[in-house]
Amino acid sequence: MTPELQALARRLQEVEKQVAHLAAIVTEQTDTDRTVIANQFLVRDDQGRRRIELGTVIPEGQTDESPWLGLFDANEQVRACIGVSGRGRHGAIEGPWIELYDAMGNGVIEISVEESRPTIRLFNESGKATIAVATSELGPFITISNPNGKERLTLSIQLSGQPWLVMSDAQGDTVLKLAVNGDGPHLVFGKNNKVFWSAPLGPVEWQDTSLLSRYAFNESCFS
């Protein structure tokens, strides 16, 4: 066999291998029962920019891997993430979570579920949670905080159906409580667990006015 024929034979063998490889890929693509195993998946657009990433990560301070999915904009800035367990802005998260980010990569919305209790937080430009919506053993809560993240107003409806409102001063001390109990509305002004004025109860102990005062309002319901 001449050298030219030998070279042609080698090329034909390479072509046969490539055709067989392509045929195997086509078969895999049409096999709906196949399983693809990998440590990470990365999807890029036609410009080569990262747009989707799927994988696992070990959160800071933890030993177990947590799955997550990230979506990126045209500048390769993360804009949305979804995961299960890990570490959020308020500490460790044991359940599923979703975070949305602005164009600068700052988190603006966080949704999480822990022990069957969903929580939604909205953050300002400084990364402080200014609005939080959640449920607790006392019922649903809405907390509004100042730009520094200090809770100032809390609204809730107890499991018994009684609505209440609590206001705090700049130091985080409760100064006003308004509730509608079974015997009617109650309004209490106080500070440092001392009642200054109340209606219609008259002089009463701050901690005995209602179920509201027995709850630790100075501690965050969403930490």
Residue pairs with C-beta under 8 A, 6 or more apart in sequence:
1 9
28 34
39 55
39 56
40 53
40 54
40 55
40 56
41 52
41 53
41 54
41 55
42 50
42 52
42 53
42 54
43 50
43 51
43 52
43 53
44 50
44 51
45 51
45 74
49 72
49 74
49 75
49 76
50 72
50 76
51 71
51 72
51 76
52 69
52 70
52 71
52 72
53 69
53 70
53 72
54 67
54 68
54 69
54 70
55 67
55 68
56 65
56 66
56 67
56 68
57 65
57 66
57 68
57 86
58 64
58 65
58 66
59 66
59 85
59 86
59 87
59 92
60 87
61 87
61 92
62 86
62 87
62 92
64 85
66 83
66 84
66 85
66 86
67 83
67 84
68 81
68 82
68 83
68 84
68 86
69 81
69 82
69 83
70 78
70 80
70 81
71 78
71 79
71 80
71 81
72 78
72 79
73 79
73 103
75 103
77 101
77 103
77 104
77 105
78 101
78 105
79 100
79 101
79 103
80 98
80 99
80 100
80 101
81 98
81 99
81 101
82 96
82 97
82 98
82 99
83 96
83 97
84 95
84 96
84 97
85 92
85 93
85 94
85 95
86 92
86 93
86 97
87 93
88 97
88 99
88 110
88 112
89 107
89 110
89 121
89 123
89 127
89 129
90 121
90 129
90 222
90 223
91 223
93 112
93 114
94 114
94 115
95 112
95 113
95 114
95 115
96 112
96 113
97 110
97 111
97 112
97 113
98 109
98 110
98 111
98 112
99 107
99 109
99 110
99 111
100 107
100 108
100 109
100 110
101 107
101 108
102 108
106 123
106 125
106 127
107 123
107 127
108 122
108 123
109 120
109 121
109 122
109 123
110 119
110 120
110 121
110 123
110 129
111 118
111 119
111 120
111 121
112 118
112 119
113 119
117 134
117 135
117 136
118 134
118 135
119 132
119 133
119 134
119 135
119 222
120 132
120 133
120 134
121 129
121 131
121 132
121 133
121 222
122 129
122 130
122 131
122 132
123 129
123 130
124 130
124 147
126 147
126 148
128 145
128 147
128 148
128 149
129 145
129 149
129 222
130 144
130 145
130 146
130 147
130 149
131 142
131 143
131 144
131 145
132 141
132 142
132 143
132 145
132 221
132 222
133 140
133 141
133 142
133 143
134 140
134 141
134 143
134 221
134 222
135 141
136 221
138 156
138 158
138 159
138 211
138 215
139 156
139 157
139 158
139 159
140 156
140 157
141 154
141 155
141 156
141 221
141 222
142 154
142 155
142 156
143 151
143 153
143 154
143 155
143 220
143 221
143 222
144 151
144 152
144 153
144 154
145 151
145 152
146 152
146 170
150 168
150 170
150 172
151 168
151 172
151 220
152 167
152 168
153 165
153 166
153 167
153 168
154 165
154 166
154 168
154 217
154 221
155 163
155 164
155 165
156 163
156 164
157 163
157 164
158 164
158 211
162 179
162 180
162 181
162 182
163 179
163 180
164 177
164 178
164 179
164 180
164 210
164 212
165 176
165 177
165 178
165 179
166 174
166 176
166 177
166 178
166 212
166 217
167 174
167 175
167 176
167 177
168 174
168 175
168 217
168 218
169 175
169 191
172 218
173 191
173 192
173 218
174 190
174 191
174 213
174 217
174 218
175 189
175 190
175 191
176 187
176 188
176 189
177 186
177 187
177 188
177 190
177 209
177 210
177 212
177 213
178 185
178 186
178 187
178 188
179 185
179 186
179 209
179 210
179 212
180 186
181 210
184 200
186 198
186 199
186 200
186 201
186 209
186 210
187 198
187 199
188 195
188 197
188 198
188 201
188 204
188 206
188 209
188 213
189 195
189 196
189 197
189 198
190 196
190 198
190 206
193 206
193 207
194 206
195 203
195 204
195 205
195 206
195 209
198 204
198 209
201 209
206 213
207 213
207 214
